Amino acid sequence: MQELKSAIDQFLEYLQKEKGFSLNTLDAYHRDLIQLTEFAGKNIGGNYDLESVMTKRNLKLFTHFLNEKKLKSRSIARHIATLKSFAKYCAKVKLLPFNAAKTLATPKLDQPLPTVLTASQTAALMPQEKATSFEETRNRAIVELFYGSGIRLAELHGLQIGTIDYRSATVRVLGKGRKERVVPVTAVSLECIKAYLLNRPGPAGPEDPLFVNGRGARLSRRQIQRVTATQLANVSRQKKRSPHVLRHSFATHLMDNGADIRAVKELLGHSSLATTQIYTHISKEHLRAVYRQAHPRSGQQ
């Protein structure tokens, strides 16, 4: 078991230090590989030798095992992606003679359209009455910054006070793979942040965390998710109320209003244009919905 465990530890360290993967992603990879280890112990004679476990036959047996567990296609696809990445790394550093996972088949996935807010719902995120308390001003600043910049949860969580540039109306974020980018911020977002900082407890130097709790400690990702879900519940009945709903809404509304897809790609920090293509589909669906609702001969009653 020690050889397999050592290879997994090396792989995870590589992903963290060389690839800059987030802790959530590392945890997911680790869980998948621990499941492979447990499978090896129970189903291939308790043999934990790396080369014996990572054969094409055993990897296929493992994917068959995942199917028998009635896991969703998306979960199985993630497991297979983990196996491929792990086997590729092991072959690269000569822990394995070749990558036996290279030809594993990945199940086809339906790509559901992301949940987005309507323009009227995003307008309702900013109530008419003025926020005065620490929590009210902070929570408004969080959702406005998500929608006004399109940044990810991890990116907002890591912000410091000094990463906001009011003169250029931008925020500097550290994205996936520890890639830094500068993103424009709306005037509304900046006003919300200024109002929040007037109420913010604790030290407020450039290196201090931007969003904090009542004791002045950085808000956790889970706390930011709860804040976002609560704020979205005020304007939407949709079940999904994550920070990504605001990111999707940011990108979709840009596309609806004629933004170039390459510019949206850069704003979102996508490494591939293919990832950004989903927002063209959302815009098309939006146009179809408008047509069906408004055109007298669309067939809608």
N, C-alpha and C positions, 0 to 999 in steps of 0.2 A: 504493500500500500504506500510505502514511503516514496517510491519512485514516482508514482502517479500523483501523489499529493505535492511533491516537490515541483513537478512540471506545472501543475495547476497554479501553485504559488508564484512561480516564475512568470507564467503567462499573465496573471492578474497584476503583478508588479509592472510588467511591460505595458499593459493597457493604461495603467495609472500614470506612470512616469513618462513614457514615450508618446502615448496617444492622448493623454489628458482626459480619459473617460471620467464621467461623473461617478460619484459613490453609488447612486441608484443603479447605473448600468453595470458597475462592477459587482454589486450585490446580485443582480440578475444572472450574470455570467457565472458567478460562484455557485449559486443555487442549482443552475443547470448541470454544472460539472460535478457537484456533490451527488446529484441524482444519478449521473452516469457511474460514479464510484459505487454507490449503493447497488445499482443494477449489476455491476461487475461482480460484486461480492455474492449476490444471490443467484445469478443466472449464468455465469461463465466460470463456474468452478472455484469461485473465490480468488481468481487470479488477478492481481492488481498490477502486474507488470505492464508498463505503459504500452509497449509494442504489441503485447497480446490483447490488451483492451481495445486499442485503436486500429483494429482491422476492419476492413470493409464489411465483413460478415457480422461482426459484433455490433458495429454501428448501425447496421440495418436492423439487427435484432432489437436494439435499443429504440429505434424509431417505431418499430412495430409495437413494442411495449408501450410507448407513449400513445399510440393510436388505440390500443386496447383499453387504456385508462380513460378513453373518451374525452381527451383534452381537446380544446378548440383548435381549429386550424392555425390561428394566429400564434397560439402558445407553442404548438409543435414546430411551426416555422422559426420561432425564436430559438428553440432548443437546437434545431438543425444549424442555424446561423452561428450559434455558440460553438457547436462541434466543428464546423468548417473553419472558424477563426482559430480555435485551439489547435486543430490538426495542422493548419497552415503555419502557425507559429512554431510548433514542435518540429516540423520538417525544416523550416527556415534556420533554426538554431541547432539542427542535427540531433535533436532528441528522438526523432523518428526518421526512417530512411525515405519515406514519401508521405504525401497527404492522402490518406485513404478516404477522407470525408469529402473530397473534392466533387465526387459525382453523386452525392446523396441528393435525392429528389426533394424539393421543397413544395409543400402543398400550395395550390393556387388560392389566393386570398381575394375576396371581394374588398374593394377599397371604398368604404362608405364615405359619403361627403361629410366633411367636418361640420360640427354645429357652429352656427354663426348668429349673431344678433342682427336685428333689422336696424335701420338708421334711427327709427323712432325709439327703439329700446336703448341704443347707445346714448341718445340724447337724454333719456330719462335717468341714466347713470348719475347725472349731475342735477340733483334736486334744486329747486328755486331757492329754498331757504338756505341761509348761510350756515355752514358748519362752524362750531365754536370749540367743542371739546377736543382733547388730544386724540382720542380714538376715532372720532368722526372725521377730523381733518386727515389723519393718517390713512384711514381706510379709503377715503375718496382719492387721496394721492396715489395709493397703490393701484386701484382699478383704472384711474385715468392714465397712469404711466404705462400700464399694460396695453391699454387700447391706443394710447397716443404714440407709442413707439414700437409695438409689436414684439417686445423682448420676451424671452422665455422666463419661466419660474426661477430656474437656477441663476439666470443672469440678474434678475431683479433682487433675488436673495443676497447676492454678493456685492451689491452696490454700496459704495461709500459716499459720504457727503460730497467729497471732492470730485466725484466722477460726473456730477452735474455741472455743465457749463452754461450759465444763463446768458452770457454774451452771444454765444453762437447757437443757443437753443439746441444743445446736443447732450447725449449721455454716452459715456464710454463704458462698454460692457465687455466681459470676458465670456466668450461663447464656447461652443463645443470644441474639443481639442485644444482648449486654452488659447483660442484665437481671439485677439482683441479687435473690436470694431467700434466705430463711432456712429451713433444713430440719431437722427433728428428727433426732437421732442416737440409736441404741440404747446402752444401758449397756455392752453387750459391746464395741461399737465404741470407746467412750470408754476403757474399760480397756485395750484393745489399743493405742490411741494413747498412753496414759500409759506403758505398758510399753516401747513403741518409743522414746519421747522420752528415756527413761533411758539408752538406748544410742546415741542419735543423735549423729553427729559434727558438728563445726563450730559456728558461732554459732547461738543458738536464741532470737532476739528475735521479737517479734510479726510483724515484716515479713519474716522469713526463710521460705524455702519449707518446707512441712511434710514432704514426702517427698523424701529425698536419697539419693545414692549414698555409697559409702565415703569419698569425698573431700569430702563436705559440699555437693556441687552438686545442684541440682534434678534429680530423675529426669525423663528424657524420656518422652513419651507411649509411644514404642515399648518402653522399658524397663518401664513400668507394664503394658503389654499382655502382655509376656513373663512378668512376675511373676504376673499373673492367670491366664494360660494354664497355667502350671506348677502353681499351686495348685488350679485346677479339674480338672486331670488326675488329681489324687489322689482325687477323689470322683466323677468322671463319665467315662463312655466316649464321650460325645457329641463330635462333631467340632468343633462351635463352642464355643470357650472364651474368648470376649472379655469385656471388662468389661460389655458390654451384656447378657450372659447374666445377670449378677447384678442389673442394673437391671430386666430383665424379670421375674426371680424375685421381686424386692422388690415390684413392682406386682401380680404375679399372686397372691402369697401374701396381700397386703392384701385383694384382691378376694375370694379364697377364704374369708377370715375376716370378710366382711361390710362391708368399708370402702366408703364412698360414693364413687362414681366421680368426683364433682367434687372431693372431697378428694384422691384419687389424682392427678387432673389437676394440682392445685396443687403437690403434693409433687414431681411429675416435672418441673414447669416447662413443661408443654405449653401452647401458645397456643390450641389448639383441642380441644374435647372429643372431636371425631371421632378424633383421634390416640390418645386414651386408650381408645376403644371396643374396640380389639383385645384388651384384657385381659378384657373380658366374654366374648369368644369362647374365650379360653384356659380360663377358669373353667368354661364350659359343656362344653368338651372334657374337662376334668378330671373333671367330674361324670359324664359319659358313661362314661369309663374306669373310674371307681369302680363304677358301676352294672353294667357288663358283667362286671367281675371278681367282684363280690360277690353279685349277684342270681341265685338258683338257676334262674330261667327266662329269663335274658338271652340264652341261646343259646351262651354260652361253655362250653367243656368244661374 
